[in-house]
């Protein structure tokens, strides 16, 4: 579920929303970092989350921090996490419902940061929205087991446990955005996943000989199923380390 096997071209064609989000991350980071005199400085100052400015009516700051990052590693690891964890949901939900879920959880995380954070708090990053995706997966694990296989459930559970622990261990993390992004994703899960089937409406075309692609083919034999489970757990552990490595650099 979280192991990517597509070529770059296939990924771009299949997951248009995720490709667009990552492109926005990269473009804005390059603009802010390399061309501050050509509007980059203004983008950073006007786009970052600032509780003080939100309090005086600059409500766009509840949205724009989702697309900005504090540095290169911050941007790369958030984008990398989106590329790995987002495709399964974009496939299930379709592009419109996926972007609504992503933005809604990110905005709710920033709203919580505004109400419960320091009045002087400043923040940027897509972590709240990414934790929102984790929250949707958590809802699947707990309430919609028909949408997620056992191996992927174990990967998500492992990631969430480590992610929550790391959230409280490192003081540089926006704890409020992480926790409320997760809560928002789980809370919106019933609405977001209403009427959704496991593999969504995006399916690979039939093969030339008329045999349709079977998404469960790797689970037909116990040996292959166990192998996939082991690989998924290993990949999940690596992803958690990579996701949080940004905060120790």
C-alpha positions in Angstrom: 0.0 0.0 0.0 2.9 2.3 0.8 5.5 0.8 -1.5 5.8 2.8 -4.7 6.6 0.8 -7.9 5.5 3.4 -10.6 7.9 5.1 -12.9 8.1 8.9 -12.5 5.8 9.4 -15.5 3.3 6.9 -14.3 3.3 8.6 -10.8 2.7 12.0 -12.3 -0.2 10.8 -14.5 -1.8 8.8 -11.8 -1.4 11.0 -8.7 -2.0 14.5 -10.1 -2.9 16.2 -6.8 0.2 14.9 -4.9 2.4 15.8 -7.8 0.9 19.3 -7.8 1.4 19.7 -4.0 5.0 18.6 -4.2 5.6 21.0 -7.1 4.2 23.8 -5.1 6.5 22.9 -2.2 9.6 22.9 -4.4 8.7 26.1 -6.3 7.9 28.1 -3.2 11.0 26.9 -1.4 13.3 27.8 -4.3 11.6 31.2 -4.7 11.8 32.1 -1.0 15.3 30.8 -0.6 17.0 31.9 -3.9 15.0 35.0 -4.9 14.1 36.9 -1.8 14.5 40.2 -3.7 12.0 39.1 -6.4 9.1 38.5 -4.0 10.5 35.6 -2.1 10.8 37.6 1.1 7.2 38.9 0.8 5.9 35.3 0.2 7.6 34.2 3.4 6.5 37.1 5.5 2.9 37.1 4.3 2.5 33.3 4.1 3.9 32.0 7.4 1.6 31.1 10.2 1.6 33.9 12.7 -1.0 33.8 15.6 -0.6 37.6 16.2 -1.4 38.4 12.5 -4.3 35.9 12.4 -5.7 37.6 15.5 -5.9 40.9 13.6 -7.7 39.4 10.6 -5.1 37.9 8.3 -7.0 34.6 8.0 -5.2 33.4 4.9 -2.4 32.5 7.3 -4.5 29.5 8.3 -3.9 28.1 4.8 -0.6 29.3 3.4 1.7 27.8 6.0 0.7 24.4 4.7 2.8 25.1 1.5 5.8 26.8 3.1 8.7 25.2 4.9 11.5 26.3 7.2 14.4 24.9 5.2 15.4 22.4 2.5 15.3 19.3 4.7 12.0 20.3 6.1 10.5 20.6 2.6 12.1 17.5 1.3 11.0 15.2 4.1 7.4 16.5 4.2 7.2 16.1 0.4 8.8 12.7 0.6 6.2 11.7 3.2 3.4 13.0 1.1 4.7 11.0 -1.9 4.8 7.8 0.1 1.6 8.0 2.2 -0.6 10.1 -0.1 -1.1 7.9 -3.2 -3.2 5.2 -1.6 -5.6 7.9 -0.3 -5.7 9.8 -3.6 -6.5 6.5 -5.4 -9.3 5.7 -2.9 -10.8 9.2 -2.7 -10.2 10.7 -6.1 -8.5 14.0 -6.6 -11.3 16.3 -5.4 -12.1 14.6 -2.1 -8.4 14.0 -1.5 -7.4 17.7 -1.7 -10.4 18.7 0.4 -9.3 16.2 3.1 -5.7 17.4 2.9 -6.5 21.1 3.1 -9.2 20.6 5.7 -7.0 18.7 8.1 -4.1 21.1 7.6 -6.3 24.1 8.2 -7.9 22.6 11.3 -4.4 21.9 12.6 -3.5 25.6 12.1 -6.8 26.7 13.7 -5.9 24.7 16.8 -2.4 26.2 16.8 -4.0 29.6 16.7 -6.4 29.0 19.6 -4.2 27.0 21.9 -0.7 28.2 20.9 1.2 31.2 22.1 0.0 34.6 20.7 3.5 35.1 19.4 3.8 31.7 17.8 5.1 31.5 14.2 5.0 28.2 12.2 5.2 26.8 8.7 5.1 23.3 7.2 2.8 20.6 5.8 3.1 18.4 8.9 -0.4 19.1 10.2 -1.9 18.1 6.8 0.3 15.0 6.7 -0.8 14.0 10.2 -4.3 14.5 8.9 -3.7 11.8 6.4 -2.4 9.6 9.2 -5.6 10.3 11.1 -7.6 9.1 8.1 -5.6 5.9 8.0 -6.1 5.5 11.8 -9.8 5.7 11.3 -9.4 2.9 8.7 -7.4 0.8 11.1 -10.0 1.2 13.8 -13.3 1.4 12.0 -12.9 0.6 8.3 -10.8 -2.5 8.2 -12.3 -3.3 4.8 -10.2 -0.5 3.3 -6.8 -1.5 4.6 -4.9 -4.8 4.7 -3.3 -6.2 7.9 0.3 -5.4 6.9 -0.6 -1.8 6.1 -2.5 -1.5 9.4 0.6 -2.6 11.3 2.8 -0.1 9.4 0.4 2.7 10.2 0.1 1.7 13.8 3.9 1.5 14.2 4.3 4.9 12.5 1.7 6.6 14.6 3.1 5.3 17.9 6.6 6.5 17.0 5.3 9.7 15.5 3.4 10.7 18.6 6.4 9.9 20.9 8.7 11.9 18.7 6.2 14.8 18.6 6.6 15.2 22.4 10.3 14.4 22.5 11.5 17.2 20.2 10.7 20.8 21.3 11.1 22.1 17.8 8.0 20.2 16.6 4.6 22.0 16.4 2.9 19.6 18.8 -0.5 21.3 18.4 -0.4 20.9 14.6 0.6 17.3 14.7 -2.0 16.2 17.3 -4.9 18.2 16.0 -4.0 17.2 12.4 -4.2 13.6 13.5 -7.5 14.2 15.4 -9.0 16.1 12.5 -8.1 13.3 10.1 -9.7 10.7 12.3 -12.7 12.9 13.1 -13.4 13.6 9.4 -12.7 9.9 8.5 -16.4 8.9 8.4 -17.3 11.8 6.1 -14.2 11.6 3.9 -14.5 7.8 3.5 -18.2 7.6 3.0 -19.0 5.4 0.1 -15.3 4.7 -0.6 -14.2 1.3 -1.8 -10.7 -0.1 -1.1 -9.2 0.6 -4.4 -11.3 3.6 -5.3 -12.3 4.3 -8.9 -8.8 4.2 -10.3 -7.9 0.8 -11.5 -5.2 -0.4 -13.9 -6.5 -1.4 -17.3 -7.0 -5.0 -18.3 -4.0 -6.8 -19.8 -4.0 -7.5 -23.6 -5.1 -11.1 -23.1 -8.2 -9.9 -21.3 -7.1 -10.8 -17.8 -7.9 -7.9 -15.4 -5.4 -6.7 -12.8 -6.1 -8.3 -9.5 -5.1 -6.0 -6.6 -5.2 -8.9 -4.1 -2.8 -11.1 -6.1 0.1 -10.8 -3.6 -2.1 -12.1 -0.8 -3.2 -15.3 -2.4 -0.3 -17.3 -1.1 0.7 -17.1 2.6 4.4 -16.9 1.8 4.0 -13.8 -0.4 1.7 -12.2 2.1 4.2 -12.6 4.9 7.0 -11.3 2.7 4.9 -8.2 1.9 4.1 -7.7 5.5 7.7 -7.8 6.5 8.8 -5.4 3.8 6.0 -3.0 4.7 7.0 -2.9 8.4 10.7 -2.3 7.4 9.7 0.5 5.0 7.4 2.0 7.6 10.1 2.1 10.2 12.5 3.8 7.8 9.9 6.3 6.8 9.3 7.3 10.4 13.0 7.9 10.9 13.2 9.9 7.7 10.1 11.9 8.5 11.4 13.0 11.9 15.1 13.3 11.0 14.4 16.8 9.7 13.9 18.1 13.3 17.3 16.9 14.4 19.3 18.6 11.6 
